[in-house]
């Protein structure tokens, strides 16, 4: 995720959108997070990405504020 975000920054994309299905936050509800170890790894990936965005000056905005029209 971090490498993709860096690439999008280099290509001057204005917005990044992080989404996931909430069942992925707990082991056993999706094929992506099957075990407790998968769950811990998923949470750590999110933490690392959020640390990266903060350090990179990427600010969080509401979707309605990101609408271009």
N, C-alpha and C positions, 0 to 999 in steps of 0.2 A: 504494500500500500504506500509506503513511504517513497519508494522509487517512482511509482506511478505519479504521486503528488509532485515530486521534484520535476518530472518530465512535463507535467501539465503546467507547472510554474514557468519552466523554460519556454514553453510554447505560448505563454501569456494567456492561458485560460483564466477567466475571472472567478470561477467558482469551482469548489470541490464539494461533493456530496457524499457523506458517509451514511450508508443505510445497511441494516441487516434485519432479519426477522427475529423478533424477541424470543422465540423458542430456542434460538441458538445460544442464548445466554446460560442455558442449563443443559447439562449432559443428558443424552438419551432422547431428545425430542426431534432432532434433525439428523440426517446422515452426515452433516458437517461437524457436529459436536457430539460424538457418540459416547465418549468416556469422560471421567472427571479430569484426566490429563488433557484431553482435547479442550474441555471447558477452561481450564487454567491457561492453556496456550492461547485460546481465543481472547480471553480477558487481557492477557499480557500484550497481545497484538494491538488491541484497542488502546491500552495505556501508552504503548510506545508511539502509536500514531498521534495521539493527543499531545504527548510531550513534544513530538516533532512539530506539530502545527503551532503550538505555543512558542517554541523556540524560533520558528520561521516567521513569526509575525502574522500567521494566518488567523483571521478573526472569525468567530462564529457569528452568523446572521440568521434571522428567521427567513424561511422560504419566501414569505411575502415581501421581505425587504430585498430579496435577490431578483425579483421579477423585473424583467426589462421590458419596457413597452413603449 
